[in-house]
Amino acid sequence: MSEAAQGKQPTITPLRVVIALCLVAPFVAMLWVSSYAKVEPLFAGIPFFYWYQMLWVLVSTLLTMVAYKLWQRDQRARKGGDAR
């Protein structure tokens, strides 16, 4: 093999799979409507259908932040910098 091919890093890595899962999870959760299309349990008088979706707004924000930080770490590692 040539030197360029030996030094090339793989495109799909476990870190990138975790990043993809962080970004795909909210879409899957919201598209699977039958899992949350119900009234019970109530939370402060709010039906499950509504508070579950609002909870995913917060969870999606956290997952996107995690994916971004992991992406930054991946890019630094690929450039040969510090992976912290």
Order of alpha helices (4+ residues) and beta strands (2+ residues): alpha-alpha-alpha
